Amino acid sequence: MERELVVEEMKNISITNSLTSSPHDSNNIIPKTPKSPFSSKILMSPLASASPIMKKALTYMEEIGHLRKLHDPAQDAWLPITESRSGNAYYAAFHTLCSGIGVQALLLPLAFITLGWIWGIICLSLVFMWQLYTLWLLIQLHEFAPGMRNSRYLGLSMAAFGEKLGKILALFPTMYLSGGTCVTLIMIGGSTMKIFFQTVCASHITTLSTIEWYIVFTVSAIVLAQLPNLNSIAGISLVGSISAVTYCTLTWVISLIKERPQGVSFEPVENTSDVATICSILNALGMIVFAFRGHNLVLEIQGTMPSSLKNPSHVPMWKGVKFSYSIIALCLFPLAIGGYWAYGNLMPNGGILSALDKYHGEDTSKVILGITSLLVAIHCLTSFQIYAMPVFDNWEFKYTNKKKKPCPWWLRTGLRVFFGCLTFFISVALPFLPSLAGLIGGIALPVTLAYPCLMWIMIKKPNRYSPSWFVNWSLGLLGLVLSVLLVFGAIWTIATQGMDVHFFKTQ
């Protein structure tokens, strides 16, 4: 009789969660009015306050290891992000490090030209701690109630702000951070492949054009993109992580050991007006903020891990994140400080890599320069895979939601080939797109600095005027204000300095 009550309780829990699930992910949205007498207990009450039968039901499910399966719809097992849930702290570290560091970090010394030594270090440190805190918030919100998983940033936004508002706030920024980053990676990766080829064997073979190198990069990315899910590219992320750490370290070490160019100065750059000065400061802050990326992927990475009441996924995820961001800090801070010390105000707009080529291209071994370029290209190729995965997942969701069955292999292959061709077309058609990075990046900035704080308030509902309430409201609103200011600064810069808009004219 007691076992029958337990089984009946399990059925009620399953029914309750089917009513609170969204089709895209497991239990993304909690209804305002629970449809089951047990739903309020499952969603709002800790296990200790549950009824004895409820405790037995949860304990029984925990022992047999199927708590997650009762909550996850079958569709999750068909999608690339949640198809495999065998991830661990090592995989999380590989993915986070590969997606969290990139060539935009090479621009950090440029921010110091405007901010100077003291304010440059202060701003870099504050932004690093800020984004690390919001990263912790997202990891905790992945399972904000026992057994309830939010494996996609968009799903968590809908759970916090409501279905319509959540889509409006998060859909464009997250899709841009995925698709737009892939377009930029094609541009940077293809151009760096060309530089590598010219450095190593320019005297022997006629080099390809820039567009042809874009094709080489895109074809390579499409081949790697045929790996089925996020867990399957853990080895690729490991290679990308090693590449990123190596070329960042090589760049600042070579800059420090080489003799500094003549005329290096650390005096602040004078602007013609107060507005120009403000815009320069905003652009510098934007460079620092944009050096930290990957928050739109942290929930997806955590979604590849198994989770239970006794072993929640946030524990290994946070271990992996702490390790990866320790490495990121050891790369970014020496890169910014050492690069500014080596070149000062002589830093070209292309960043420290361009400075290395400009001032030390003749007295540095071609092998080292070639290896650095090759590592940048490899990291771009591997980063492409992890940033493209949310797009693949979203497209396959639309098919599986309509057909109620997994994507056949030929359709999955076709979708990924189409995405590669689409990003290649955009990179060729809009070569000026990186010039709009400040504008669009300002729009996407809340994903990193503001939304996690506001989502914590909406979901966790801390007591009014408590430290948690005050800190998250302050950081959330400050992030939104900073986003507006960066957009204003980018628009002002484009309006005053102009922008060379040319279609299908790749340099």
C-alpha positions in Angstrom: 0.0 0.0 0.0 2.8 2.4 0.9 4.6 1.7 -2.4 1.4 2.4 -4.3 1.2 5.8 -2.6 4.8 6.5 -3.6 4.1 5.6 -7.2 1.0 7.7 -7.2 2.9 10.6 -5.8 5.5 10.2 -8.5 2.8 10.4 -11.1 1.5 13.6 -9.6 5.0 15.1 -9.7 5.4 14.1 -13.3 2.0 15.6 -14.2 2.8 18.8 -12.3 6.1 19.3 -14.2 4.5 18.6 -17.5 2.3 21.6 -16.8 5.2 23.8 -15.9 7.5 22.8 -18.8 8.2 24.8 -22.0 8.7 22.8 -25.2 12.2 24.2 -25.7 13.8 23.3 -22.5 12.9 21.5 -19.3 10.8 23.7 -16.9 11.8 27.1 -18.1 8.7 28.9 -17.1 6.8 28.6 -13.8 3.1 29.5 -14.0 1.8 32.0 -11.6 -1.1 29.7 -10.5 0.0 26.1 -10.0 -2.3 23.5 -11.5 -1.6 20.8 -9.0 -1.9 20.7 -5.3 1.7 19.4 -5.1 3.2 22.0 -7.5 3.7 24.7 -4.9 5.6 22.3 -2.7 7.8 21.1 -5.5 8.6 24.6 -6.7 8.7 26.7 -3.6 9.3 24.4 -0.6 12.6 22.8 0.5 12.7 19.0 0.8 12.7 19.2 4.6 9.2 20.7 4.6 7.6 18.3 2.2 5.1 15.7 3.3 6.4 12.2 4.3 5.0 10.6 1.1 6.6 13.4 -0.9 9.9 12.7 0.8 9.7 9.0 0.0 8.7 9.7 -3.6 11.7 12.1 -4.1 14.0 9.7 -2.3 12.9 6.8 -4.5 13.4 8.8 -7.7 16.8 10.0 -6.4 17.9 6.4 -5.7 17.0 5.1 -9.1 18.6 8.1 -10.7 15.6 9.3 -12.8 14.7 12.6 -11.1 15.9 14.5 -14.1 14.1 12.3 -16.6 10.8 13.0 -15.1 11.3 16.7 -15.7 13.1 16.7 -19.1 10.9 16.3 -22.1 11.9 13.8 -24.7 12.7 16.6 -27.0 15.8 17.6 -24.9 17.4 14.2 -25.9 17.1 15.2 -29.5 18.8 18.6 -29.4 22.6 19.2 -29.7 23.0 21.0 -26.4 21.2 18.5 -24.2 21.6 15.4 -26.3 24.4 14.2 -24.1 24.5 14.9 -20.4 27.8 13.2 -19.6 29.8 16.3 -19.1 32.1 17.1 -16.1 34.2 19.8 -14.5 37.0 19.2 -17.0 34.7 19.6 -20.0 33.2 22.8 -18.4 36.7 24.2 -18.0 37.6 23.5 -21.6 34.4 25.0 -23.0 34.5 28.0 -20.7 38.2 28.8 -21.4 37.8 28.4 -25.2 34.7 30.6 -25.3 35.8 33.1 -22.6 39.0 34.3 -24.2 39.6 35.5 -27.7 41.4 37.9 -30.0 39.4 40.8 -28.6 41.7 40.5 -25.6 44.5 41.7 -27.8 42.9 45.1 -27.9 43.1 45.7 -24.1 46.3 47.8 -24.2 44.3 50.3 -26.4 42.0 50.9 -23.5 44.9 51.9 -21.3 45.9 54.7 -23.8 42.7 56.5 -22.7 42.4 55.4 -19.1 46.0 55.4 -18.1 47.8 53.1 -15.6 45.7 53.6 -12.5 42.2 53.8 -14.0 43.0 51.1 -16.6 44.0 48.6 -13.9 41.0 49.6 -11.7 38.5 49.3 -14.5 39.9 46.0 -15.7 39.8 44.5 -12.2 36.3 45.7 -11.4 34.8 44.4 -14.7 36.6 41.1 -14.2 35.0 40.7 -10.7 31.6 41.9 -12.0 31.4 39.5 -14.8 32.7 36.6 -12.6 29.9 37.4 -10.1 27.2 37.4 -12.8 28.6 34.1 -14.1 28.1 32.7 -10.6 24.5 33.9 -10.6 23.8 32.1 -13.9 25.3 28.9 -12.6 23.1 29.0 -9.5 20.0 29.9 -11.6 20.5 26.9 -13.9 18.6 24.9 -11.3 16.7 27.4 -9.2 14.4 24.7 -7.9 15.1 21.0 -7.3 15.1 19.1 -10.5 14.2 22.2 -12.6 16.9 22.8 -15.3 17.3 25.8 -17.6 19.9 24.7 -20.2 19.5 27.8 -22.4 20.0 31.5 -21.7 16.8 32.4 -23.6 14.8 29.9 -21.5 16.1 31.4 -18.3 15.2 34.9 -19.5 11.6 33.8 -20.3 11.4 32.2 -16.9 12.4 35.4 -15.2 10.8 38.1 -17.2 7.9 36.2 -18.9 7.6 34.6 -22.3 7.2 37.7 -24.4 9.5 40.1 -22.6 12.1 37.4 -22.1 12.3 36.8 -25.8 12.4 40.5 -26.6 15.3 41.1 -24.1 17.4 38.0 -24.8 16.7 36.6 -28.3 18.6 39.2 -30.4 21.6 39.6 -28.1 22.2 35.9 -27.7 21.7 35.1 -31.4 24.0 38.0 -32.3 26.6 36.8 -29.8 26.4 33.4 -31.5 26.0 34.2 -35.2 27.8 37.5 -35.1 30.8 36.0 -33.3 31.0 33.3 -36.0 31.1 35.9 -38.7 33.9 37.7 -37.0 35.8 34.5 -36.5 35.7 33.8 -40.2 37.1 37.3 -40.9 39.8 37.0 -38.3 40.6 33.3 -38.8 40.7 33.6 -42.6 42.9 36.8 -42.5 45.3 35.1 -40.0 45.6 32.0 -42.2 46.7 34.3 -45.0 49.3 36.0 -42.7 50.6 32.6 -41.6 50.9 31.5 -45.2 52.7 34.7 -46.2 55.1 34.4 -43.2 56.0 30.8 -43.8 56.1 30.2 -47.5 55.4 33.5 -49.3 58.6 33.2 -51.3 57.7 29.8 -52.6 54.0 29.8 -53.5 51.6 32.5 -54.7 49.2 33.2 -51.8 45.4 33.0 -52.1 43.2 36.1 -51.9 41.5 37.0 -48.6 38.1 35.7 -49.8 39.7 32.4 -50.8 41.2 32.1 -47.3 37.7 32.8 -45.9 36.6 29.8 -47.9 39.4 27.6 -46.5 38.5 28.6 -43.0 34.7 28.1 -43.5 35.1 24.7 -45.1 37.3 23.6 -42.2 34.7 24.9 -39.7 31.9 23.1 -41.5 33.8 19.8 -41.4 34.3 20.1 -37.6 30.7 21.3 -37.1 29.5 17.8 -38.1 30.3 16.6 -34.5 26.8 15.9 -33.1 26.6 17.8 -29.8 28.3 20.1 -27.3 29.9 17.3 -25.3 31.4 15.8 -28.4 33.5 18.9 -29.1 35.2 19.0 -25.6 38.5 17.8 -27.2 38.2 20.6 -29.8 37.6 23.1 -27.0 40.7 21.8 -25.2 42.8 22.4 -28.3 41.3 25.9 -28.6 42.0 26.7 -25.0 45.6 25.7 -25.3 46.0 27.7 -28.5 44.4 30.9 -26.9 46.6 30.7 -23.8 49.7 30.1 -25.8 49.3 33.0 -28.3 48.3 35.4 -25.6 51.4 34.5 -23.5 53.7 34.6 -26.6 52.4 38.0 -27.6 53.0 39.8 -24.3 56.3 37.9 -23.4 57.8 38.8 -26.8 56.7 42.4 -26.4 58.4 42.6 -23.0 61.7 41.1 -23.9 62.1 43.1 -27.1 63.5 46.6 -26.9 60.7 49.2 -26.7 60.2 51.4 -29.8 61.5 55.0 -29.8 59.1 57.6 -28.6 57.0 55.5 -26.2 54.8 57.8 -24.1 52.2 57.2 -21.4 50.7 60.7 -21.5 46.9 60.7 -21.9 45.7 61.4 -25.4 44.2 64.9 -25.7 40.8 65.3 -27.4 39.3 68.3 -29.1 36.2 68.5 -27.0 34.7 67.2 -23.8 32.2 65.0 -25.7 35.1 63.5 -27.6 36.9 62.7 -24.3 33.8 61.1 -22.9 33.3 59.0 -26.0 37.0 57.9 -25.8 36.5 56.8 -22.2 33.3 54.9 -23.2 35.1 53.2 -26.0 37.9 52.2 -23.7 35.4 50.8 -21.2 33.7 49.0 -24.1 37.0 47.3 -25.0 37.4 46.1 -21.5 33.9 44.8 -21.2 34.0 43.1 -24.6 37.2 41.3 -23.6 35.0 39.0 -21.4 32.6 36.9 -23.3 30.8 33.6 -23.1 28.0 34.3 -20.6 25.5 33.4 -23.3 27.0 29.9 -23.3 27.4 29.1 -19.6 23.9 27.7 -19.1 24.3 25.6 -22.3 27.6 24.2 -21.0 26.1 23.4 -17.6 23.2 21.7 -19.4 25.6 19.0 -20.7 26.2 17.8 -17.1 24.2 15.2 -15.1 22.4 16.6 -12.1 20.5 15.2 -9.1 19.5 16.4 -5.7 22.6 14.9 -4.1 25.0 16.0 -6.8 23.7 19.2 -8.5 25.3 20.3 -11.7 26.4 23.7 -10.3 29.1 22.1 -8.1 31.3 20.7 -11.0 30.3 23.7 -13.2 31.6 26.2 -10.7 34.8 24.2 -10.2 35.5 24.3 -14.0 34.6 28.0 -14.2 37.0 28.9 -11.3 39.8 27.1 -13.0 39.2 28.5 -16.4 38.8 32.1 -15.2 42.0 31.8 -13.2 43.8 31.1 -16.5 41.9 33.9 -18.2 43.0 36.4 -15.6 46.7 35.2 -16.0 46.4 35.9 -19.7 44.4 39.2 -19.8 46.1 41.2 -17.1 49.7 40.6 -18.3 48.5 41.2 -21.9 46.9 44.6 -21.0 49.6 45.8 -18.6 52.6 44.4 -20.5 51.3 45.5 -23.9 50.8 49.1 -22.7 54.2 49.2 -21.0 55.9 48.0 -24.2 54.2 50.3 -26.7 52.3 53.0 -24.8 50.6 55.5 -27.0 52.3 53.9 -30.1 49.9 51.0 -29.9 48.2 50.6 -33.3 44.4 50.2 -33.7 44.9 46.5 -34.4 46.1 45.8 -30.9 49.2 44.2 -29.5 49.4 41.6 -32.3 49.6 44.4 -34.9 52.2 46.2 -32.7 54.3 43.1 -32.6 54.3 42.8 -36.4 54.9 46.6 -36.9 57.7 47.1 -34.4 59.4 43.7 -34.2 58.5 42.0 -37.4 62.0 42.3 -38.7 63.9 41.2 -35.5 61.6 38.4 -34.5 61.9 34.8 -35.8 59.5 34.0 -38.6 58.9 30.7 -36.8 57.6 32.5 -33.7 55.5 34.9 -35.8 54.1 32.0 -37.9 53.3 29.9 -34.8 51.5 32.9 -33.2 49.4 33.4 -36.4 48.7 29.7 -36.6 47.5 29.5 -33.0 45.2 32.4 -33.6 43.6 30.7 -36.6 43.3 27.4 -34.7 41.5 29.2 -31.8 39.1 30.9 -34.1 38.3 27.6 -35.7 37.6 25.9 -32.4 35.7 28.8 -31.0 33.4 28.7 -34.1 32.2 25.3 -33.0 31.0 26.3 -29.5 29.5 29.6 -30.6 27.6 28.0 -33.4 26.1 25.3 -31.2 23.2 27.4 -29.9 22.2 28.3 -33.4 22.2 24.6 -34.4 20.2 23.8 -31.3 17.6 26.5 -32.0 17.1 25.4 -35.6 16.8 21.7 -34.7 14.3 22.7 -31.9 12.0 24.2 -34.5 12.1 21.0 -36.5 11.6 18.6 -33.6 8.9 20.7 -32.1 6.9 20.5 -35.3 7.7 16.9 -36.3 7.9 15.4 -32.8 10.9 13.4 -33.8 14.7 13.9 -33.9 16.4 15.5 -36.9 17.6 12.9 -39.4 21.3 13.0 -40.1 21.0 14.4 -43.5 19.0 17.4 -42.3 21.4 18.1 -39.4 24.3 18.0 -41.8 22.4 20.3 -44.2 21.6 22.8 -41.5 25.2 23.1 -40.4 26.5 23.4 -44.0 23.8 26.2 -44.6 24.9 28.0 -41.4 28.6 27.9 -42.5 27.6 29.3 -46.0 25.4 32.0 -44.5 28.1 33.3 -42.1 30.6 33.2 -45.0 28.3 35.2 -47.2 27.8 37.8 -44.5 31.6 38.1 -43.8 32.1 38.8 -47.5 29.1 41.0 -48.1 29.6 43.1 -45.0 33.4 43.5 -44.4 32.7 46.7 -42.4 30.8 44.7 -39.8 33.6 44.8 -37.2 33.3 48.6 -37.3 29.8 48.2 -35.8 31.0 46.0 -33.0 30.9 48.8 -30.5 27.3 49.6 -31.4 25.9 46.1 -31.4 28.2 45.1 -28.5 26.6 47.8 -26.4 23.2 46.3 -27.2 24.4 42.8 -26.2 26.3 43.9 -23.1 23.4 43.4 -20.7 23.6 39.7 -21.4 26.9 39.7 -19.4 26.5 42.4 -16.8 22.8 43.3 -16.3 20.4 40.5 -17.1 21.9 37.9 -14.6 21.4 40.3 -11.7 17.8 41.2 -12.7 17.0 37.5 -13.3 18.2 36.6 -9.8 15.9 39.2 -8.3 12.9 38.1 -10.4 13.4 34.4 -9.6 14.9 34.3 -6.1 13.0 37.3 -4.8 15.4 38.4 -2.1 14.0 40.5 0.8 13.6 44.2 0.0 16.7 46.2 1.0 18.7 43.1 1.9 22.3 43.0 0.7 21.4 40.6 -2.2 18.5 42.8 -3.2 20.6 46.0 -3.1 23.7 44.6 -4.9 21.8 43.0 -7.7 19.5 45.9 -8.4 22.6 48.3 -8.3 24.6 46.1 -10.7 21.7 45.4 -13.0 20.7 49.0 -13.4 24.4 50.1 -13.7 24.8 47.5 -16.5 21.8 48.8 -18.4 23.0 52.4 -18.0 26.5 51.4 -19.2 24.9 49.7 -22.2 23.0 52.8 -23.2 26.2 54.9 -22.8 28.2 52.6 -25.0 25.6 52.7 -27.7 25.6 56.5 -27.5 29.4 56.6 -27.7 29.5 54.3 -30.7 26.8 56.3 -32.5 28.6 59.5 -31.8 31.9 58.1 -33.0 30.4 56.9 -36.2 28.6 60.2 -36.7 31.7 62.4 -36.1 34.5 60.2 -37.6 32.4 58.5 -40.3 32.6 54.9 -41.4 33.8 53.4 -44.6 30.8 51.4 -45.8 31.6 49.1 -48.7 29.8 45.9 -49.7 31.6 42.8 -51.2 35.0 44.6 -51.0 37.1 42.5 -48.7 40.5 44.1 -48.0 
